[in-house]
């Protein structure tokens, strides 16, 4: 029959009712057999889960609507800022600073290492098939997890510490800190747009210091006519706010978002005497003069 099978032949299958089917799984008992200890998953248990999820979702929506995200200052492309990723990417940001994960090894740092890390995370259930549930009895899996958490924590801390040092060295004040300081000082309103400002005329325009100003780094931000630019205050009338010594101190040490300009002016060819004359000339820029 196996060698000469006729497709039209009728095949009859015969079973033996005396042979019992063996199974290692007993038939599950109905949940009613455990009064007060169990319940049907659908809809009883699942409905409770959905109700809790809806309450949590509504709570999050209420928080979002009651406290909207604060708006920062208008974007200024000339602002002196230090770009930083969000805190949960700081570890990767710091990791890419090291020699063997940047420059000519950039592919290694951006693709290979993260790919291995996330690939190992996805394959973890298949690589570690032990039935033990206590973490201290699974040394390899637990050790790798602790090592990964410790590495991310350390790299995040190093990146944040370096960022704080850069802020201190450049004299940069982040936007959110500036807003908080203004709020504590009582100025809670956001800066409002103003109309065209009437500026005073340049005082002593024929002074030799005016030519020094054109060579200084001030002109790149405050413009040759001292009127400033978008987001940059004018220098006309600056003498009403600061005297010569204060202006000289700002040039040397910076102020707010402005970094120190003393070394930059020295590199531009200005001498100490030129910077002193420039400070004196700027102090003369007053209204009604």
Secondary structure, DSSP 8 states (H G I E B T S, - for coil): --SS--TTS-------TTS----SS-----GGGSTTT---IIIIIHHHHHHHHHHHHHHHHHHHHHS-----S---TT--------GGGHHHHHHTTSGGGSGGGHHIIIIIHHHHHHHHHHHHHHH-------GGG-HHHHHHHHHHHHHHHHHHHHHHHHHHHHHHHHT---HHHHHHHHHHTT--S-------------TTTTSHHHHHHHHSTTHHHH-TTS--BTTB--STTGGGT--HHHHHHHHHH-BTTB---HHHHHHTT--HHHHHHHHHHHHT--TT-
